[in-house]
């Protein structure tokens, strides 16, 4: 049957273009979820205590999603690579679970310090001075910073704000 001139013909996108859409879809989906979450938190209570963690995290997530989406759109087609080994991922998840379980026993400060030293060691760093030199300042900054901005006390063993 002949086609009329008014009938639209749908031409599928070339494979490279389709791949771009797929690579951009995940950052856009994450950004959509973050927008919903931030708006819901603001609707619930538009106070500093409620938004002190949500607003900066949402802003950081939007910036990250924007960078990832632009790089996915304009970047080269990724090579088909071997999947990453599962062992290090499971080990990092076990360390994170250990952090959560230890925090109540040893405090947030000691738990974060042990987690950072262990995670850095797991990622391949073996020099003790570098392990402690990275983990200790980051732990002090994170714990004291969180104690300063959170409206509730943070259980710590060593580090406490006056």
N, C-alpha and C positions, 0 to 999 in steps of 0.2 A: 504494500500500500504506500503510495507516495506521501511524503511529508509536506505539510503546509509551511509556508514561510513564517508564520507566527509561532510555530512550535520551537521551544528552546531545546537545544542539544546540550546535555551535560557532558563535559569533557573531564575525565578524572585527572587529578593533579599528578605530575610526574613523581616517581618514587622518592627522589631527593626532597621535593617540596613536601610530600606526605610525611617524611621522616622529620622535617623541621617542625611540623605541627605537633607530632607526637612528642618530640623533645621539649617543646615549649609548654605542652599541656600540664606536666607535673608542677613546674614552678607556678603556673597560673592557678592550678587547683589548690596548692598550698597557700598562695596569696589570698584566694577567695575564702578559705577556711579561716585564715588569720584575721581577715576583715570582719567576718561574721563574729568570731570570738571577741575581738576588741570592741566591736559595736555592742555586743551583748553585755560585756563587762561594764562598759560606760553607761548603758541603759540601767543596769542593776544598781549602780552607785557611782556617780561621777565625782568621787572624792579622791584625794591624794593617796590615802591608805589603800583604796581598792585598785587604783591604776598605777601605783608606783612600780610594779613589776610588769604589768601587762603592756602599758604604753611603750616603754623602751624596747621590750621584746618584739612587739608588733612592728615597730619602726625598723628594727634590725632585720626582721623577717621580710618586710617589704623590700628593703634595699637589697638583701640577698636574692630574693626571688626575681627582682628586676634585673640584676646583674646576670643571674643564671639564664633567664629568658632571652636576654639580648645576646649572650654568648652562644646559646643553643641555636638561635635564629641565624646569626651571622657567622658562626664558627664552621669549621670543616666537618664533614661527615665523619662520625667516630668509626674507628676501626673495629672490626669484630674481634674482640679479645677473649682470652680465657676467663672464665668467672673467677673471682677472688676466692682464695681458700677460706673455708668456713671456720677453721680453728682459731685464728686471731680475733675474729668477730665474736665468737662464743666466749673466748677468754676475756675480752673487753666487757661483754655483758655480765660475766661472772664478777669482774671487778666492780662494776657499777652496782650489782646486787649486794656485794660485800660492803660497799660504801653505805648503802641505805641501811643495811642491817647493823653495821658498826656505829653509825652516828649516835644512836641512843646510848650505847655503852661507853664510847670513848669521846663523844662530843663531835660537833661539826668540824671543828678546826683540825683535830687529829685525824678524823676520817678522811677529810679532803686531802690532807698532806700525804697520808698513806696511799690513797687512791692515785694521786698525781705521780708519786714516785713509782708505784707499781705499773701504772699505764705507760709512763715514759720508758720504764725498763722493758715492758712488753713490746714497745715499738722499736726497740733496738739499742737504746742508750745504756751503756754499762758503766760509765765513769761516775763514781759516787758523788764527786763534787758537783758535777753537772746535774745529776739527778736532784740533789738537795738544793742546789743553786737555782734551779728552775721552780721546783715545787714550793719551797719555803716562801719566797716573796709573793708568788701568786696566791698562796693560801692566806697569808697575812692580808693582802689587798682584798681578796674575796670575802673573808670573814669579817674584817673590820668594816668594809663597805656595806655588806648586808646588815650588820648590826646597826649601822648608822641610819639606814633607810627603812628597815622593816619596823612595823608598828608593834611587833611582839618580840619577846626575848628569844635569842638564838642560843640553844644549849651548846656551850663550848667547855673545853677542859682547861685550856691555857689562855687563849686570847679573849679579853673582855674589854669593852669600852668603859671608861670611868663613869 
